Amino acid sequence: MRNILFVCVENAGRSQMAEGFGNLFGAGKINVYSAGSKPRKNVHEYAIEVMKEKHIDISNSSPKSFNGLPVARFDYVVNIGCEDECPVVPVREVLTWDIPDPKNGSVENYRKVRDIIEKKVRTLMEALHN
């Protein structure tokens, strides 16, 4: 199976949502992970709330650093806002998604970002299944 890593700075919002959708759309076919260059203590409450609206529970997830990943090499790393702070990890291909950080916004901002992420992850997973 292929390994995909979604990254952002805090691993508390965007990359956690992407991991949730990746696990849904790639179930049994793709191993999905997320991490951050400066992980927060907890996943943002709005990220948890808006993912529940999609019937995806990320409430037991926790932000992770790159050192805590169980895989050493990835087929794809998707940069969702790690800027220049992401370390180099062994990877076949890096994808960059310009998705705004909702962390200081309202729950509605999180919904908008969630919907963008859902579409992008679904498209990526469909492409990888072919």
HELIX and SHEET records of a PDB file:
HELIX    1   1 ARG A   14  PHE A   25  1                                  12    
HELIX    2   2 GLU A   45  LYS A   52  1                                   8    
HELIX    3   3 PHE A   66  GLY A   68  5                                   3    
HELIX    4   4 GLU A   83  GLU A   85  5                                   3    
HELIX    5   5 VAL A  107  HIS A  129  1                                  23    
SHEET    1   A 4 ILE A  30  GLY A  36  0                                        
SHEET    2   A 4 ARG A   2  CYS A   8  1                                        
SHEET    3   A 4 PHE A  74  ASN A  79  1                                        
SHEET    4   A 4 VAL A  91  THR A  96  1                                        
END                                                                             
